[in-house]
Amino acid sequence: MSISFFGQGNDENSREKIRSAKVCFISNEISLTPKQAEKFWPIYNGFRDSMYKLYGEKHSIERGVDFKKVTEKQAETLVKKIQDKEEQINQAKINYVKELSKVLDYKQILKLNYAEHKFKKTLLERIKKEN
């Protein structure tokens, strides 16, 4: 598959081309049937959105720490908040696999993570070549 999304156009157009290429790439890598794809992509996109939000919240807590001024009690509270976010992230991942297993077989679920990494690697290589 050829991944060509850069060149002329605005950022939103480039992002849409990347999203479209990712859908095609992952669909091919995990051998999605049209029936599976119809159910898979809403689950996938919902999970990605929730992960983006949860990781953003976690990073926001971590970034807000002034290590020179934080008290031990404040540090304890922050550590607990970070752990709570990590628990939410882990629970979301468990729920995601449960939902995916209603649509995909476990071999496809296993291939999904590999396909995502392969797409990112391909995308980064493409960016390096074009810059």
Backbone hydrogen bonds, N-H to C=O, Kabsch-Sander energy under -0.5 kcal/mol:
donor,donor_aa,acceptor,acceptor_aa,energy
4,S,2,S,-0.7
14,S,10,N,-2.1
15,R,11,D,-2.7
16,E,12,E,-2.3
17,K,13,N,-2.0
18,I,14,S,-2.2
19,R,15,R,-2.7
20,S,16,E,-2.5
21,A,17,K,-2.4
22,K,18,I,-2.5
23,V,19,R,-2.3
24,C,20,S,-2.2
25,F,21,A,-2.9
26,I,22,K,-3.0
27,S,23,V,-2.4
28,N,24,C,-2.2
29,E,25,F,-2.7
30,I,26,I,-2.4
31,S,28,N,-0.8
32,L,27,S,-2.4
37,A,33,T,-2.9
38,E,34,P,-1.8
39,K,35,K,-0.9
39,K,36,Q,-0.8
40,F,36,Q,-3.3
41,W,37,A,-2.0
43,I,39,K,-1.1
44,Y,40,F,-3.0
45,N,41,W,-2.9
46,G,42,P,-2.1
47,F,43,I,-2.4
48,R,44,Y,-2.6
49,D,45,N,-2.3
50,S,46,G,-2.3
51,M,47,F,-2.7
52,Y,48,R,-2.4
53,K,49,D,-2.1
54,L,50,S,-2.8
55,Y,51,M,-3.0
56,G,52,Y,-1.9
57,E,53,K,-2.4
58,K,54,L,-2.4
59,H,55,Y,-2.8
60,S,56,G,-2.1
61,I,57,E,-1.8
62,E,58,K,-2.2
63,R,59,H,-2.9
64,G,60,S,-1.2
65,V,62,E,-1.1
67,F,65,V,-0.8
69,K,66,D,-1.6
70,V,66,D,-2.1
75,A,71,T,-2.6
76,E,72,E,-2.4
77,T,73,K,-2.1
78,L,74,Q,-2.5
79,V,75,A,-2.7
80,K,76,E,-2.2
81,K,77,T,-2.2
82,I,78,L,-2.5
83,Q,79,V,-2.5
84,D,80,K,-2.4
85,K,81,K,-2.0
86,E,82,I,-2.4
87,E,83,Q,-2.3
88,Q,84,D,-2.3
89,I,85,K,-2.6
90,N,86,E,-2.6
91,Q,87,E,-2.6
92,A,88,Q,-2.3
93,K,89,I,-2.1
94,I,90,N,-2.1
95,N,91,Q,-2.6
96,Y,92,A,-2.2
97,V,93,K,-2.0
98,K,94,I,-1.9
99,E,95,N,-2.5
100,L,96,Y,-3.0
101,S,97,V,-2.4
102,K,99,E,-1.2
103,V,100,L,-2.1
104,L,100,L,-3.6
109,I,105,D,-2.0
110,L,106,Y,-2.4
111,K,107,K,-2.1
112,L,108,Q,-1.6
113,N,109,I,-0.9
114,Y,110,L,-0.9
115,A,111,K,-2.8
116,E,112,L,-2.4
117,H,113,N,-2.1
118,K,114,Y,-2.7
119,F,115,A,-2.4
120,K,116,E,-2.4
121,K,117,H,-2.5
122,T,118,K,-2.4
123,L,119,F,-2.8
124,L,120,K,-2.8
125,E,121,K,-2.3
126,R,122,T,-2.1
127,I,123,L,-2.4
128,K,124,L,-2.4
129,K,125,E,-2.0
130,E,126,R,-1.8
131,N,127,I,-1.1
